[in-house]
Amino acid sequence: MANILVVDDEMGIRELLSEILGDEGHVVSSAENAQQARELRLSIVPDLVLLDIWMPDTDGVTLLKEWQRDGLLTMPVIMMSGHATIDTAVEATRIGALNFLEKPIALQKLLKAVQQGLVHTRDAVRPATYLRPVTPAGDSANTSTPASLQAIAANADITPEGAHSTSQSSTPDNAANISFDLPLREARDAFERAYFEYHLVQENGSMTRVAERTGLERTHLYRKLKQLGVEPGKLARKAL
């Protein structure tokens, strides 16, 4: 867990980054302008700062220069912008920024940059346990076949690659109730519901990790779960 400061004048971006990083177990503070960021920096020492370049009062590069001048640039800073030029990114890096993310920020790039920034912090300041690595989709760390596939295999008298005969306690209750007698659309919805419930339980309700595991964007995943009537919060409590 790390303390991360998000500085961006767009409320939607602050809320989205706070939600994503919160799902990863971090404590997130946010500021909508440079003045709020200055005040927060004086009251806390964040492990990492995500700093927007274009802000209405004072831009991110100027704030970065202030922190460097005043000896407050003691944490990694990742710059963010949707309109910055290469020269601006180079200047920010020269001043002391660790990385630069272009908006709209892809989830994988965000998590990778944050992880690298936190590793940089711990290497430079204090030895500590590294973040649990983000497991990419298809990784062998979780190769068990979803119970819904096991049920289909049992009904069809086949064994798909990776299927296991033993059941797992974290398997959703309705996973074995998929019937081939259903109309295609209903059978597909039932399978997808069991599929997403399985991964939500496996990932303790973390929408970020489920999105990575299933290969979906978070917004698409949220819409899909709502459409299927799947409630991540209940499944997260069930996984505990």
N, C-alpha and C positions, 0 to 999 in steps of 0.2 A: 504494500500500500504506500502511496506517495501523495504529497500535497502538491497539487497542480493549480496554477493560476492561468485562467483564460481571459485574455484581453481582446475584446472585439465590440465594435459599436452596433453590430447587428444582433438583436435579441435572439433570433432564430438560431444563429450559429452558436451563440453562447449556450443556449439550452440544449442543442443537439450534442455539442462537445461534452457538456457536463453530464448528459445522460449516458453517452458512450463510455466516457472515462469512469463514471460512477459504476457502471456495470462491470468494469474491470477491477473494481475494488479501491479506486483512488478517491481521495478527498479533494473536491474541486471548489475553488473560489473563482468568482468572475467579476470582471470590471468592464463597464461600457465605454470608458474613455481613459485617457492617460492620467488624469487627476486621480480617479479612483484607483488606478493601478499603482500610482505613487504611494497613496495612503496604505494600500494593502501591503505593498513591499516593505514599508516601514514597520508594519505590525507583525508580519510573518516573514519567514524565509522559505519560500516555496522550493520544492525539489526540481521544479521545471515550470517554465512559462511558455504559453502559446500566445504569441503577440501579433495582432493584425497590423499591417503596415499603414493602410489608409484609414485614418480616423479623423473626425471633424475638428477637434481642438488641437491636439498635438499628434503628429504621425508616429508610427511605431519606431521608425529609424531614429527620430529625434529622441524619443524616450529611451531607446537603447543607448544612445550616446550619453544621455544624462546619467543613467545607471553606471556606465563605464567611468565617467568623470568623477562621480561621487563614491566610487568603490563599492557600489551595490550590485554589480554584475557578478555575483558569486554563484549563480545557478545557470544551467543551460537554458537558452532561449531559442525557441523555434518560431521563425517568422511565418506569417500567413498572408496571402494576398491573391486576389483574382485579377489584378491589373498591373502588377509590378513588372518592371523591365528586368532584363538580366543584369544591367548595371546596378539597379537598386538591390537585387539579391546579393550581388558581389560585395556591395558596400556594407550591407548588413552583416555579412559573414566576416568581412575585414574588421568591423567594429567588435565582433565577439559573438554573433549569432551562431548557433551550432548547426542549424539546418533551415531549410526553406520549403514550405508546402504551398502549392498552388491550388486555389479554390476553383471549382468545388473539390474538396478534399476527399479522396477515395479512402474508404475505411481501412483497407490493408496498409496503405501508405501512412495513415495517421498512427495506427497502432505500432507499426514498425519504427516510425520516427520517435514516438513517445518512449518506446522501450529502449532505443538506442540512447536517447537523452538521459533516461534514468540510470542506465548502466554507466554512462559517462559521469554522472553525478557521484555514483557510489565508488567508482574507481578513483575519482579525484579527491573525494571528501572523506568517505567512511566505508570500509569494507562492510558488505551486507549481502544477504541472500538475494539473488537475482529474481526478477519477475518470472513467474511461471511462463514458459514460452507459449506463444499462440500456436496451436496445432492447426496446420492448414487442412483444407478439405481433402479427404482421401488418405490422410496420414495413417500409418499402421498402428498408431497408439490406441486407436479405438476401432478395431476391425470386426467387431461382432456384428452379425447380421440383425437388423431390426426384427422384432418379434412378428411384425406383420408379414415380412418376407418368409419367416419360418412357417407361419400358418399357411401361406399360399403354397409353399413347398410341400407341406404335409398333405394338403388337400389334393395336390397334383401328383403326389408320389414321386417327387424329385427333390434333390438336395442342391440348392444354389451354392456357388463357391463362397466360402466363409461362413456358411450356416452352422449353428451349433445346436446340438440336441438338448442341452441343458438350458433351462429358462433363467432369466435374470430378475432379481427382485425389483429392479427399477423399471421394468417393462410396463407400459400403460395397460390398464385393466381391459380396455376394449380391443387390444391389438390382435387377439386371436378370434375375433368375432366377424371378420370380413368374409362375406359369402360371395361365391361366384354366381349366385342366383340373382344378385342385384342388377339393376340397369347399370350400364357402363358408367354414367356420370356419378351415380350414388356410390358405386364400388370405388371409383377413383377418389371421391371425396373422403370415403371411409379410410382408404389407404393413406391418403395425404394427412388426414387427422392423426392416425396412429403414428405415422412417420414423424411428424413435427412434435407430437407429445413425447415420443421416445427421446428425441434429441434434446428437448427442453428439460426432461428429467436428467439425462446424462450430463448436461451442462449446468445443472442447478439453476435453471431459469435465466441464464445469461443470454440476452438477445444478441449481443455482439458475437459470442462464440457460436451460437446456433446459426447465425447468418453466415459465418465463415464455414462452418461444418456443412451446411446445405448448399452453399454457393449462391445465396440470394443477397441482394441489397437489403439493408435494414427496413427501408420504407416498403419494399415489396413484401418482405417477411411479415411486417405488421399488418398489411392489408390482407395477406393470405390467412393469417391466424384469425383475424376478425371475421373473414368470410367463412372460415371453417368452424367458428365458434370455440376456438381453443383459447383458454385463459392461462397465460404464462405464470401469473402469480400463484395460482393454485398448484400448478405442477412444480414450481420452485419449492413451495412448502412441503409438497409430497416427497421431494428428493431429500429433504433434510432428515 
